[in-house]
C-alpha cells in the first residue's frame, strides 16, 4: 500500500488501523471515522484520519 495516498478506501483504512474491514465500514458509516461517499463507495482522507487519531490519543471521545 502507498502510505502517502491522500484518499483511502475502507480496506486501506482497515489495514492502516489494523482492524477488520467490517468494523472499519461500520465506524465510517456511523461517523466515528471521518469519511465521505463517492457514489456507493466510502473514502477517507488520510489527513482527516490522522487528525482523528490525534484527538483520540488526547482523550477526546468522538
C-alpha positions, 0 to 999 in steps of 0.5 A: 500500500502507498502510505502517502495516498491522500484518499483511502478506501475502507480496506486501506483504512482497515489495514492502516488501523489494523482492524477488520474491514467490517468494523472499519465500514461500520465506524465510517458509516456511523461517523466515528471515522471521518469519511465521505461517499463517492457514489456507493463507495466510502473514502477517507482522507488520510489527513482527516484520519490522522487528525482523528487519531490525534484527538483520540490519543488526547482523550477526546471521545468522538 
